Structures are given as structure tokens and as C-alpha cells.
Amino acid sequence: MSVIQFIKSKSFLKQLIIALVVFLIFAVAVVQWLKYSTNHNQKIEVPNLAKMSLNEVETVLNNIDLRFVIIDSASFNPDYPAKSVIEQSPEAGQFVKENRKIYLTLNPSKYPNIEMPELYGKTKRQALSQLLAIGFRVDTAAVYVKDIAKDVVRGLLLNGNLIKAGDKIPKNSLIKLKLGDGNEGELQMEDSEEVSEEIAF
């Protein structure tokens, strides 16, 4: 029997149909297995973890078969509890598959310390600009001391305590300036005039 005759025979057609049926069954089985193994139809909504502690995060995510990884600490934000979640990826409301990792950024426990620069002898404007630039707050009510130089820094105060250059101060601290009142020179001049008048008399 020639090849052409075999291809045209009922036996070949029967075998071809059986092979096609077996292939289709195999293909459907593979697709279903892939759907099952990759959780094709399973979607879990990511919860909002903002301001939660790690214990709270662990409880919430374990209940919905998700995991978490801490990747970083942000700059301290006083609006968030210490060591709570400040950012997350994926964000709340997105849909992910089972066992997906949620990457978390935590709020530090406090502001970092900043070294106080040398400000003695600088003008009020210079000191104010420099303090604000490095992350401090400045009390609008300065303390004035008797000094010939008006509005020149003669000291710095934190909670009533004198601080100096090189001290480590928490960022965002409220700093009060001690400034010269510009009166000492005038008083000295007045005293000198009185002495001169007495001598002349």
C-alpha cells in the first residue's frame, strides 16, 4: 500500500482523530493544572497597613495568606506612631496572589540627632536661616541680653538650657535665640558723659 493510499484509508483517519482527541485532552489538563498551581483566579486585596505596628501587620497579613518584608525606615513623621508602617508596596486596594510579599517602610522611633553649628556672633537672620535649613524650629520669642551688638547671637537655648556648637540635638527641636539688645554701648556712653560732667564740674 502506498503512502497516499494509507493517508486516505479509514485506519489512518481513525488514528489521526484519536491522536487529536488525546492532544486536546492533554492540552486542557495542562491549562487547568497551570491555573490551579499559579492561583490563576485567586485575588487578594491588599489591606491598608498605615500606622499599624509590626504585630498588627503580622496578624492582618497572616489571616489573608500574605507576607511582609521590611525594606527601609523613612524620616521621622510625628503624625505616625513610632515604628509603625508609613509606606507599603503594593499599595492598599491592589490585588495580589496568595503568599505575595508586601514591602514595608517604617517610621523611626524619634527624630535623628543633628550637630549644632557654631552660631555665636552671627546675626539673627543668619542664625534663623541656618537653623531652619538643617531641620530645627526657632522660637519667635528670643531672649535679649545686655550687649552692644543688637540682634547678634550670644547663645542658644533648648528647654531653658544653654546649648553650644557641637552638641547633638534632635531634629525639629525648638531653639530659642539669645540676642544682644544693642543697649550696652549706649549705657556706657551715658556713663562716660556723666563722669565727664562730674570732672568738669
C-alpha positions in Angstrom: 0.0 0.0 0.0 1.4 3.4 -1.0 1.7 6.3 1.4 -1.1 8.2 -0.4 -3.4 5.3 -0.1 -2.6 4.9 3.6 -3.3 8.5 4.3 -6.7 8.1 2.5 -7.5 4.9 4.4 -10.0 4.8 7.3 -7.4 3.3 9.5 -5.2 6.5 9.2 -8.1 8.8 9.7 -9.2 6.9 12.8 -5.7 7.1 14.3 -5.5 10.8 13.4 -8.8 11.5 15.2 -7.7 9.6 18.3 -4.4 11.5 18.3 -6.2 14.8 18.1 -8.6 13.9 20.9 -5.7 12.8 23.1 -3.8 16.0 22.4 -6.9 18.2 23.2 -7.5 16.3 26.5 -3.8 16.7 27.4 -3.8 20.5 26.5 -7.0 21.1 28.6 -5.5 19.2 31.5 -2.2 21.2 31.3 -4.2 24.5 31.3 -6.3 23.5 34.3 -3.2 22.5 36.2 -1.4 25.8 35.4 -4.5 27.7 36.6 -4.5 25.7 39.8 -0.8 25.8 40.5 -0.5 29.6 39.9 -3.7 30.6 41.6 -4.9 32.0 38.3 -8.4 33.0 39.6 -7.3 33.9 43.2 -7.0 37.6 44.0 -6.4 39.1 47.5 -7.0 42.7 48.1 -4.0 44.4 49.9 -5.2 46.0 53.2 -4.2 49.4 54.3 -1.4 48.9 56.8 -0.7 52.6 57.5 0.1 53.4 61.2 0.0 49.7 62.2 2.6 48.1 64.4 4.5 45.1 63.2 2.5 42.8 65.4 -0.7 44.2 63.9 0.7 43.8 60.4 1.6 40.2 61.0 -1.8 39.3 62.4 -3.7 41.0 59.5 -1.5 39.5 56.7 -1.4 36.0 58.2 -5.2 35.9 58.1 -5.2 36.5 54.4 -2.2 34.5 53.4 0.2 37.4 52.7 3.7 38.0 53.9 5.7 41.2 54.6 9.3 42.4 54.3 10.7 45.5 56.0 12.9 47.3 53.5 13.6 50.8 55.0 13.0 53.4 57.6 11.7 56.8 56.5 12.3 60.2 58.0 10.5 60.5 61.3 6.9 61.7 60.9 5.2 62.8 64.1 1.8 62.0 62.5 2.6 58.3 62.6 3.2 56.2 65.8 6.9 55.2 66.3 7.9 52.1 64.4 4.6 51.9 62.6 4.0 51.4 58.8 4.5 54.7 56.9 4.6 53.3 53.3 3.8 50.0 51.7 4.2 48.3 48.3 1.9 47.2 46.7 -0.4 49.9 47.9 -3.7 49.3 49.7 -6.5 48.3 47.4 -4.4 46.5 44.8 -5.0 42.8 44.2 -2.2 40.2 44.6 -1.9 36.4 44.7 -1.5 34.2 47.8 1.8 34.4 49.6 2.7 37.7 47.9 5.3 39.8 49.9 4.2 43.3 51.0 7.2 45.6 51.3 7.0 48.0 54.2 8.7 51.3 55.2 8.6 52.0 58.9 8.5 55.3 60.9 11.6 55.7 63.1 11.1 55.9 66.9 12.3 59.5 67.0 13.9 62.3 65.1 17.6 61.9 64.3 20.2 64.0 66.2 21.8 66.9 64.4 25.1 68.6 65.4 24.5 72.2 66.4 26.6 74.5 64.2 28.7 77.5 65.5 26.3 80.4 65.5 27.8 82.7 68.2 28.4 86.1 66.8 26.1 85.6 63.8 23.2 87.9 63.1 19.7 86.8 63.9 18.8 86.5 60.2 21.9 84.3 59.6 21.2 82.1 62.6 17.5 81.7 61.8 18.2 80.7 58.2 20.9 78.2 59.1 18.8 76.6 61.9 15.7 76.2 59.7 17.8 74.8 56.8 19.1 71.9 59.0 15.8 71.0 60.4 15.3 72.9 63.7 12.4 75.2 64.7 13.1 78.6 66.1 11.1 80.2 68.9 9.8 83.6 67.8 10.3 85.0 71.3 14.0 85.5 71.6 15.8 86.3 74.9 17.6 89.6 74.8 20.7 90.2 76.9 22.7 93.3 77.5 25.2 93.6 74.7 26.5 96.3 72.4 25.7 94.2 69.3 22.0 94.4 68.5 20.3 91.2 67.2 23.6 89.2 67.3 23.6 85.7 68.7 25.0 85.5 72.2 23.7 82.0 73.0 21.2 79.2 72.2 18.6 77.7 74.5 16.8 74.4 74.4 14.1 73.9 77.1 15.7 76.7 79.1 19.2 75.0 79.0 22.1 76.6 77.3 23.5 74.6 74.3 26.7 75.1 72.3 28.2 74.3 69.0 28.9 70.5 68.6 26.0 69.4 70.8 23.8 66.7 69.3 20.2 68.0 69.3 17.1 66.1 68.0 15.9 67.4 64.7 12.8 69.6 64.9 13.7 70.8 68.4 12.5 74.3 69.3 15.6 76.5 69.7 15.4 79.9 71.4 18.0 82.6 70.5 19.8 84.7 73.0 20.4 88.0 71.2 22.2 91.3 72.1 19.9 94.1 72.8 22.2 96.8 71.5 22.0 98.9 74.6 25.3 98.3 76.4 27.2 100.7 74.3 24.6 103.5 74.8 24.7 102.9 78.6 28.5 103.0 78.6 28.4 106.3 76.6 25.9 107.8 79.0 28.0 106.8 82.0 31.1 108.3 80.4 29.2 111.6 79.8 28.1 111.7 83.4 31.7 111.1 84.6 33.0 113.8 82.2 30.4 116.3 83.6 31.4 115.5 87.2 35.1 116.0 86.3 34.4 119.3 84.5 32.3 120.4 87.5 
